[in-house]
Amino acid sequence: MVKNRNVRLLFSWVLIVFILIQPLQSTVTNAAAGDGSWSTPYSVSQAISNQNNSTKTVQGYVVGQPTSTTTVLTGSFPNDYALAIADNANETNIANMIYVQIPTSFRSSYGLKSNPSLMGKSVKITGALSAYFSHPGLKNSTAFEVVGGSPADPEPTPTPNPSTDAYYDAAVGKTGAALKSALHNIIDDHTEISYSNVWTALRETDEDPNNSNNVILLYTGRSQSKFTNGGNVNDWNREHVWAKSHGGFGTSMGAGTDLHHLRPTDVSVNGTRSNLDFDNGGNEHSEASGNYYDSDSWEPRDSVKGDVARMLFYMAVRYEGDSGELDLELNNQVNNGTAPYHGKLSVLLQWHKQDPVDNFERTRNEIIYTDYQHNRNPFIDHPEWASAIWE
């Protein structure tokens, strides 16, 4: 009888403890599921499940630096551009991580190349829940904090000053073929991205400065939702300004995915432009006013004529036939077909002067350099180099 009584008493105590623990467990679970505010941030798992471009604060442990969709480095960090965070400090499964794009103003404080001691630390970050490297991400962040530390004030974003930047040192003082060769060596061997990742990149590079939910379409100038990309009527797609058939590089990594000449355009307008060379004249396009075309050429609207010229100048310098790549060259004719040439050079030089570099181009050039390819378009930074090479 005593033995049975003891068993009953032990069972009762176990049951009481279980009942008391259950609410505590529920409280802990609920506490981890925040609302995305600074005081109750999202967990990483919540952020992965809510990739809807909303602005939220996310808390997690720094577990490495993402360099592609499937690669997260845990040492020998190449730069300060990104973080991977997870709910567990020892997480190794990339599916359980979120990729954080680090804006320029926070890189010196939160980039892993400059701050490798951040590995394993808990951080809170506020940004837009949007894919980065085609992986669940957090972009355009406005606040960072090491938990237990204090929020970092963003450093003033420096105004690029390429004229004094060591980036172009090897080209200074040169002209003609020597200048072209020097610039090629500077911008060569850029970080290449896949064609599918171009969608994500264009949403950032061509963002409407007056509406962060939209991109600006190159030929129409229309501001359109970032996520209306595709192949249907009035969708936007990826325009190769250097027509991909001019050399036959298609959409392969390298020339086929080089962001310096890829732009969002209306599907049907892109179809009309097709692989036409650039020249003045023709009939005005019914859907893209200010753009003209005929059987062998396309004339873009005035406000992007210089943009088009500088993109083609870049391509003719970046791709010079080394490392197994095509040698792309500008010439003074149209109807270039599948040859690795694009025209019309004399007209492009006129457009370059007619439509000077603007802030949209400068911002785009900076984003490609810092966030994606890590090379620049020299003719945006130094417009005078076009005439120094081709005139």
LINPEGI-V343177 format. One record per backbone hydrogen bond with DSSP energy under -0.5 kcal/mol. NH is the residue of the N-H (numbers start at 1). CO is the residue of the C=O. Records with the same first field share a line. If there is no record, write none. Layout:
BEGIN
NH: CO / CO
END
This chain:
BEGIN
5: 1
6: 2
7: 3
8: 4
9: 5
10: 6
11: 7
12: 8
13: 9
14: 10
15: 11
16: 12
17: 13
18: 14
19: 15
20: 16
21: 17
22: 18
23: 19
24: 20
25: 21
26: 22
27: 23
28: 24
29: 25
30: 26
31: 27
32: 28
33: 29 / 30
34: 32 / 41
35: 40
36: 40
37: 40
42: 57
47: 43
48: 44
49: 45
50: 46 / 47
52: 50
53: 129
56: 54 / 127
57: 36
58: 125
59: 42
60: 123
61: 86
62: 121
63: 84
64: 84
65: 73
67: 71
68: 71
71: 68
73: 65
83: 100
84: 64
85: 98
86: 61
87: 96
91: 88
94: 92
96: 93
97: 94
98: 85
99: 136
100: 83
101: 99 / 138
102: 81
103: 101
106: 103
107: 103 / 104
109: 106
110: 106
111: 107
113: 79
115: 111
118: 115
119: 116
120: 62
121: 118
123: 60
124: 145
125: 58
126: 143
127: 56 / 125
128: 139
129: 54
130: 128 / 137
132: 135
135: 132
138: 99
139: 128
141: 101
142: 126
143: 126
145: 124
147: 122 / 145
149: 146
152: 144
155: 105
160: 158
164: 161
165: 161
168: 165
169: 166
171: 168
172: 168 / 169
174: 171
176: 388
178: 175
179: 175
180: 176
181: 177
182: 178
183: 179
184: 180
185: 181
186: 182
187: 183
188: 184
191: 373
192: 190
198: 194 / 195
199: 195 / 196
200: 196
201: 197
202: 198
203: 199
204: 200 / 201
205: 201
206: 202
207: 204
208: 211 / 214
211: 208
214: 211
215: 224
216: 206
217: 215 / 222
218: 264
221: 217
224: 215 / 222
226: 213
228: 225
230: 236
235: 232
236: 228
237: 265
239: 237 / 263
241: 239 / 261
243: 241
246: 243
247: 245 / 338
249: 244
250: 244
252: 249
256: 252
257: 254
258: 255
259: 257
261: 258
262: 259
263: 239
265: 237
267: 235
270: 266
271: 267
272: 268
273: 269
274: 270
276: 273
277: 296
278: 343
279: 298
283: 293
285: 288 / 291
291: 288
292: 299
293: 283
294: 297
298: 277
299: 292
300: 298
304: 301
305: 302
308: 304
309: 305
310: 306
311: 307
312: 308
313: 309
314: 310
315: 311
316: 312
317: 313 / 314
318: 314
319: 315
320: 318
321: 326
325: 322
328: 319 / 326
329: 340
331: 342
335: 296
339: 336
341: 339
342: 329
345: 331
347: 344
348: 344
349: 345
350: 346
351: 347
352: 348
353: 349
354: 350
355: 351
356: 354
362: 358
363: 359
364: 360
365: 361
366: 362
367: 363
368: 364
369: 365
370: 366
371: 367
372: 367 / 368
373: 368
374: 368
378: 376
380: 377
381: 377
382: 378
385: 382
386: 383
387: 383
388: 384
389: 385 / 386
390: 386
391: 387
END
